[in-house]
Amino acid sequence: MKEEIAAAPMDHATRKRLTPLRQTQVAVANTPLILRWPCSVSAAAGTPQHLGTLRHAEAVGPTAGRGQPSPLPPAPRAPPRSGTAAVGPPRPPSGPAPLPRVAVPPRCSTGPVVPWPRRGGRTRARSRAGPAAAMPKARAGKRPRRERPEGKAPGILFNTGAGQHILKNPLVVNSIIEKAALRRTDVILEVGPGTGNLTVKMLEKVKKVIACEIDPRLVGELQKRVQGTCLANKLEIKVGDVLKTELPFFDACVANLPYQISSPFVFKLLLHRPFFRCAILMFQREFALRLVAKPGTKLYCRLSINTQLLARVDHLMKVGKNNFRPPPKVESSVVRIEPKNPPPPINFQEWDGLVRIAFVRKNKTLSAAFKSSAVEQLLDHNYRIHCSLHNREIPENFKIAEKIQAVLKDTGFSEKRARSMDIDDFIRLLHGFNSEGIHFS
């Protein structure tokens, strides 16, 4: 029964009874192709002169294999084996090579063999399946390099080693100016103006801006930015190191400081006379947190107590590193500093000397901190000078260490630690030492 179905054309009812696998076998059997192998062999060399090609039968119509008879008669079949039905073509007989017919699926066509890339650099043969075969993608060529227009100079290369990080975010610039509360009659001091992003905004709101810049290239860029405008008369540029020059009179200081000069500039600013109203400064995040640290916290240090002695310090806002060009490696913060007017009646050199000794090891007790030989030699030298100036006699068996420990016990700070002492505690301790003739300057 299977042989009869394979040999006869299929109608709709017959195809419906067959399984999909059997339908494929019947379609293969009813689609004849001619495999021609005309080959001649040289008697001397024994090699083929011409290889045959695989071609479709020209007589196969568009409806062949779809239930209608083919124009060509079906190929003769070999006798089937026991219990099986022959589906493939018969074996060619011995003798002269006949033209066998090979059955292949109707949708499979042959074409020129093209190499297909493989991983590792090897290739394999792959035959194209008709005109809709996937073609290998062409490699995209390199884009032509954009050339700089003639006469246009390259951009400025900022020296990050000198702290040149330009604030580029206009929202941060506007926030700094708003928190500074600038007035029309103000004279503003700016240190490190850079390309003038902050300077130009302030020139529109104040009477005058004094900009201190050490890099002549940035001075030229700033001058070009305001040249030919009404803002040029309001700008005064000082070229040089701000730490080595005398500060002019100003009402407020607004600056994006180079982080290398943060500490010396803050104390130069606080010791400046006459007093200014306030300073809005950009610092490194850790430095800003040290300025506002309270006693007992981890960041509380000599910088904290010295700054808070002379001014009121407030942390205003945080600024991310991506707001600068080129971006620094650390985060930043904006701090507001308002000097205390009038200042506390304290000799700052004496104060700084005492605080320096106490904060060398801020976790040690003051009794242990003042037992250092270098500290004892300094205080002994100062005590003898004080006695000579005031005509006081020094006993022969005098020891400065005993006098220091006596002062610490009398004031009650012998077992205190510098990390937990506030400004009032240090003022009482300094008064106790000075009353006994021990000075730190």
CORQUIGI-V524637 format. One record per residue. N is the residue number from 1. PHI is phi in whole degrees, 0 to 359 (NA if undefined). PSI is psi as a letter, one per 20 degrees, with the letter a starting at -180 (none if undefined). Layout:
BEGIN
n=N phi=PHI psi=PSI
n=N phi=PHI psi=PSI
END
This chain:
BEGIN
n=1 phi=NA psi=g
n=2 phi=295 psi=h
n=3 phi=293 psi=h
n=4 phi=293 psi=g
n=5 phi=295 psi=h
n=6 phi=292 psi=h
n=7 phi=276 psi=h
n=8 phi=268 psi=q
n=9 phi=294 psi=q
n=10 phi=264 psi=p
n=11 phi=263 psi=a
n=12 phi=294 psi=h
n=13 phi=291 psi=h
n=14 phi=291 psi=g
n=15 phi=297 psi=h
n=16 phi=292 psi=h
n=17 phi=284 psi=i
n=18 phi=274 psi=q
n=19 phi=284 psi=q
n=20 phi=303 psi=h
n=21 phi=296 psi=g
n=22 phi=291 psi=h
n=23 phi=300 psi=h
n=24 phi=295 psi=g
n=25 phi=297 psi=g
n=26 phi=294 psi=h
n=27 phi=296 psi=h
n=28 phi=296 psi=h
n=29 phi=292 psi=h
n=30 phi=269 psi=j
n=31 phi=247 psi=n
n=32 phi=278 psi=q
n=33 phi=233 psi=q
n=34 phi=253 psi=p
n=35 phi=257 psi=o
n=36 phi=258 psi=p
n=37 phi=234 psi=m
n=38 phi=288 psi=o
n=39 phi=223 psi=p
n=40 phi=243 psi=p
n=41 phi=249 psi=p
n=42 phi=286 psi=p
n=43 phi=291 psi=h
n=44 phi=282 psi=g
n=45 phi=269 psi=h
n=46 phi=73 psi=k
n=47 phi=241 psi=q
n=48 phi=290 psi=p
n=49 phi=275 psi=h
n=50 phi=211 psi=p
n=51 phi=264 psi=q
n=52 phi=283 psi=r
n=53 phi=236 psi=q
n=54 phi=264 psi=o
n=55 phi=230 psi=q
n=56 phi=286 psi=q
n=57 phi=288 psi=p
n=58 phi=290 psi=h
n=59 phi=275 psi=i
n=60 phi=287 psi=p
n=61 phi=274 psi=r
n=62 phi=291 psi=i
n=63 phi=257 psi=j
n=64 phi=291 psi=p
n=65 phi=83 psi=j
n=66 phi=244 psi=k
n=67 phi=97 psi=j
n=68 phi=243 psi=q
n=69 phi=292 psi=q
n=70 phi=280 psi=q
n=71 phi=299 psi=h
n=72 phi=268 psi=q
n=73 phi=290 psi=q
n=74 phi=295 psi=q
n=75 phi=291 psi=q
n=76 phi=294 psi=q
n=77 phi=252 psi=q
n=78 phi=281 psi=q
n=79 phi=299 psi=p
n=80 phi=289 psi=q
n=81 phi=286 psi=r
n=82 phi=292 psi=p
n=83 phi=80 psi=j
n=84 phi=231 psi=q
n=85 phi=250 psi=p
n=86 phi=281 psi=p
n=87 phi=245 psi=h
n=88 phi=283 psi=r
n=89 phi=287 psi=q
n=90 phi=288 psi=q
n=91 phi=287 psi=q
n=92 phi=290 psi=q
n=93 phi=288 psi=r
n=94 phi=288 psi=q
n=95 phi=110 psi=b
n=96 phi=298 psi=p
n=97 phi=292 psi=o
n=98 phi=279 psi=a
n=99 phi=256 psi=n
n=100 phi=285 psi=q
n=101 phi=248 psi=p
n=102 phi=246 psi=p
n=103 phi=267 psi=p
n=104 phi=229 psi=r
n=105 phi=302 psi=q
n=106 phi=293 psi=h
n=107 phi=272 psi=i
n=108 phi=267 psi=p
n=109 phi=237 psi=q
n=110 phi=257 psi=q
n=111 phi=204 psi=a
n=112 phi=295 psi=p
n=113 phi=281 psi=p
n=114 phi=243 psi=q
n=115 phi=288 psi=q
n=116 phi=243 psi=p
n=117 phi=294 psi=q
n=118 phi=235 psi=q
n=119 phi=294 psi=q
n=120 phi=91 psi=j
n=121 phi=95 psi=i
n=122 phi=279 psi=r
n=123 phi=234 psi=q
n=124 phi=227 psi=q
n=125 phi=280 psi=p
n=126 phi=217 psi=p
n=127 phi=263 psi=p
n=128 phi=286 psi=q
n=129 phi=256 psi=m
n=130 phi=85 psi=a
n=131 phi=289 psi=i
n=132 phi=270 psi=j
n=133 phi=293 psi=q
n=134 phi=287 psi=p
n=135 phi=271 psi=q
n=136 phi=297 psi=p
n=137 phi=289 psi=p
n=138 phi=282 psi=q
n=139 phi=290 psi=p
n=140 phi=288 psi=p
n=141 phi=288 psi=r
n=142 phi=292 psi=p
n=143 phi=290 psi=q
n=144 phi=295 psi=p
n=145 phi=288 psi=p
n=146 phi=285 psi=p
n=147 phi=266 psi=q
n=148 phi=288 psi=p
n=149 phi=302 psi=q
n=150 phi=295 psi=p
n=151 phi=87 psi=i
n=152 phi=262 psi=p
n=153 phi=282 psi=q
n=154 phi=293 psi=r
n=155 phi=292 psi=r
n=156 phi=285 psi=p
n=157 phi=269 psi=o
n=158 phi=281 psi=q
n=159 phi=269 psi=n
n=160 phi=291 psi=h
n=161 phi=294 psi=h
n=162 phi=264 psi=j
n=163 phi=80 psi=k
n=164 phi=272 psi=n
n=165 phi=235 psi=o
n=166 phi=277 psi=p
n=167 phi=284 psi=o
n=168 phi=252 psi=i
n=169 phi=277 psi=o
n=170 phi=293 psi=h
n=171 phi=292 psi=h
n=172 phi=293 psi=h
n=173 phi=299 psi=g
n=174 phi=295 psi=h
n=175 phi=294 psi=h
n=176 phi=296 psi=g
n=177 phi=292 psi=h
n=178 phi=295 psi=g
n=179 phi=287 psi=i
n=180 phi=282 psi=i
n=181 phi=53 psi=l
n=182 phi=288 psi=q
n=183 phi=240 psi=r
n=184 phi=293 psi=h
n=185 phi=261 psi=j
n=186 phi=280 psi=q
n=187 phi=251 psi=p
n=188 phi=253 psi=p
n=189 phi=259 psi=p
n=190 phi=235 psi=p
n=191 phi=249 psi=p
n=192 phi=73 psi=m
n=193 phi=289 psi=h
n=194 phi=67 psi=c
n=195 phi=271 psi=i
n=196 phi=95 psi=j
n=197 phi=297 psi=g
n=198 phi=276 psi=h
n=199 phi=295 psi=g
n=200 phi=296 psi=h
n=201 phi=296 psi=h
n=202 phi=286 psi=h
n=203 phi=298 psi=h
n=204 phi=284 psi=i
n=205 phi=242 psi=i
n=206 phi=237 psi=r
n=207 phi=280 psi=g
n=208 phi=203 psi=q
n=209 phi=234 psi=p
n=210 phi=255 psi=o
n=211 phi=256 psi=p
n=212 phi=252 psi=o
n=213 phi=226 psi=p
n=214 phi=261 psi=i
n=215 phi=264 psi=o
n=216 phi=295 psi=h
n=217 phi=296 psi=g
n=218 phi=289 psi=h
n=219 phi=297 psi=g
n=220 phi=296 psi=h
n=221 phi=295 psi=h
n=222 phi=292 psi=h
n=223 phi=293 psi=h
n=224 phi=296 psi=h
n=225 phi=290 psi=h
n=226 phi=254 psi=j
n=227 phi=293 psi=p
n=228 phi=80 psi=j
n=229 phi=244 psi=r
n=230 phi=287 psi=i
n=231 phi=275 psi=i
n=232 phi=295 psi=h
n=233 phi=286 psi=i
n=234 phi=271 psi=i
n=235 phi=257 psi=p
n=236 phi=235 psi=p
n=237 phi=249 psi=p
n=238 phi=247 psi=p
n=239 phi=264 psi=p
n=240 phi=149 psi=a
n=241 phi=279 psi=p
n=242 phi=291 psi=h
n=243 phi=286 psi=h
n=244 phi=256 psi=j
n=245 phi=246 psi=q
n=246 phi=279 psi=p
n=247 phi=286 psi=p
n=248 phi=281 psi=r
n=249 phi=287 psi=p
n=250 phi=205 psi=q
n=251 phi=269 psi=h
n=252 phi=210 psi=q
n=253 phi=239 psi=p
n=254 phi=232 psi=o
n=255 phi=203 psi=q
n=256 phi=259 psi=n
n=257 phi=288 psi=q
n=258 phi=297 psi=p
n=259 phi=293 psi=i
n=260 phi=290 psi=h
n=261 phi=250 psi=j
n=262 phi=299 psi=g
n=263 phi=294 psi=g
n=264 phi=296 psi=h
n=265 phi=289 psi=h
n=266 phi=299 psi=g
n=267 phi=286 psi=h
n=268 phi=296 psi=h
n=269 phi=290 psi=g
n=270 phi=288 psi=h
n=271 phi=270 psi=j
n=272 phi=285 psi=p
n=273 phi=230 psi=p
n=274 phi=286 psi=r
n=275 phi=293 psi=q
n=276 phi=254 psi=r
n=277 phi=285 psi=g
n=278 phi=198 psi=r
n=279 phi=224 psi=p
n=280 phi=249 psi=o
n=281 phi=235 psi=q
n=282 phi=261 psi=p
n=283 phi=232 psi=r
n=284 phi=296 psi=q
n=285 phi=305 psi=g
n=286 phi=295 psi=h
n=287 phi=295 psi=g
n=288 phi=296 psi=h
n=289 phi=290 psi=h
n=290 phi=291 psi=h
n=291 phi=296 psi=h
n=292 phi=258 psi=j
n=293 phi=294 psi=q
n=294 phi=254 psi=q
n=295 phi=303 psi=p
n=296 phi=95 psi=i
n=297 phi=271 psi=r
n=298 phi=291 psi=h
n=299 phi=271 psi=j
n=300 phi=292 psi=p
n=301 phi=208 psi=a
n=302 phi=297 psi=h
n=303 phi=299 psi=g
n=304 phi=297 psi=g
n=305 phi=287 psi=h
n=306 phi=292 psi=g
n=307 phi=291 psi=g
n=308 phi=289 psi=i
n=309 phi=291 psi=h
n=310 phi=258 psi=i
n=311 phi=206 psi=r
n=312 phi=262 psi=p
n=313 phi=243 psi=p
n=314 phi=228 psi=p
n=315 phi=272 psi=p
n=316 phi=267 psi=g
n=317 phi=198 psi=r
n=318 phi=262 psi=q
n=319 phi=231 psi=p
n=320 phi=285 psi=r
n=321 phi=291 psi=h
n=322 phi=283 psi=i
n=323 phi=274 psi=j
n=324 phi=240 psi=q
n=325 phi=223 psi=o
n=326 phi=288 psi=q
n=327 phi=291 psi=p
n=328 phi=283 psi=r
n=329 phi=271 psi=i
n=330 phi=233 psi=r
n=331 phi=277 psi=r
n=332 phi=232 psi=r
n=333 phi=213 psi=q
n=334 phi=255 psi=p
n=335 phi=234 psi=q
n=336 phi=252 psi=p
n=337 phi=240 psi=p
n=338 phi=242 psi=o
n=339 phi=293 psi=q
n=340 phi=281 psi=p
n=341 phi=231 psi=o
n=342 phi=280 psi=q
n=343 phi=286 psi=r
n=344 phi=295 psi=q
n=345 phi=284 psi=m
n=346 phi=226 psi=p
n=347 phi=287 psi=o
n=348 phi=294 psi=h
n=349 phi=294 psi=g
n=350 phi=296 psi=g
n=351 phi=300 psi=g
n=352 phi=295 psi=h
n=353 phi=296 psi=g
n=354 phi=294 psi=g
n=355 phi=294 psi=h
n=356 phi=297 psi=g
n=357 phi=293 psi=g
n=358 phi=290 psi=h
n=359 phi=263 psi=j
n=360 phi=299 psi=g
n=361 phi=229 psi=n
n=362 phi=290 psi=i
n=363 phi=270 psi=i
n=364 phi=277 psi=q
n=365 phi=286 psi=q
n=366 phi=295 psi=h
n=367 phi=299 psi=g
n=368 phi=284 psi=h
n=369 phi=293 psi=h
n=370 phi=272 psi=j
n=371 phi=271 psi=j
n=372 phi=294 psi=q
n=373 phi=295 psi=h
n=374 phi=294 psi=h
n=375 phi=293 psi=g
n=376 phi=296 psi=h
n=377 phi=295 psi=g
n=378 phi=297 psi=g
n=379 phi=291 psi=h
n=380 phi=295 psi=g
n=381 phi=297 psi=g
n=382 phi=294 psi=h
n=383 phi=293 psi=g
n=384 phi=294 psi=h
n=385 phi=294 psi=g
n=386 phi=297 psi=g
n=387 phi=292 psi=h
n=388 phi=291 psi=h
n=389 phi=290 psi=h
n=390 phi=254 psi=j
n=391 phi=55 psi=l
n=392 phi=251 psi=q
n=393 phi=272 psi=q
n=394 phi=253 psi=p
n=395 phi=299 psi=q
n=396 phi=291 psi=h
n=397 phi=267 psi=k
n=398 phi=286 psi=p
n=399 phi=230 psi=p
n=400 phi=291 psi=h
n=401 phi=297 psi=g
n=402 phi=293 psi=h
n=403 phi=292 psi=h
n=404 phi=296 psi=g
n=405 phi=294 psi=h
n=406 phi=294 psi=h
n=407 phi=295 psi=g
n=408 phi=297 psi=h
n=409 phi=288 psi=h
n=410 phi=294 psi=h
n=411 phi=278 psi=i
n=412 phi=84 psi=j
n=413 phi=249 psi=j
n=414 phi=296 psi=h
n=415 phi=257 psi=j
n=416 phi=279 psi=q
n=417 phi=244 psi=q
n=418 phi=296 psi=h
n=419 phi=293 psi=h
n=420 phi=250 psi=j
n=421 phi=262 psi=p
n=422 phi=262 psi=a
n=423 phi=295 psi=g
n=424 phi=297 psi=h
n=425 phi=297 psi=g
n=426 phi=290 psi=h
n=427 phi=295 psi=g
n=428 phi=295 psi=h
n=429 phi=293 psi=g
n=430 phi=295 psi=g
n=431 phi=296 psi=h
n=432 phi=296 psi=g
n=433 phi=292 psi=g
n=434 phi=294 psi=h
n=435 phi=293 psi=h
n=436 phi=266 psi=j
n=437 phi=86 psi=j
n=438 phi=259 psi=p
n=439 phi=237 psi=q
n=440 phi=243 psi=i
n=441 phi=262 psi=none
END
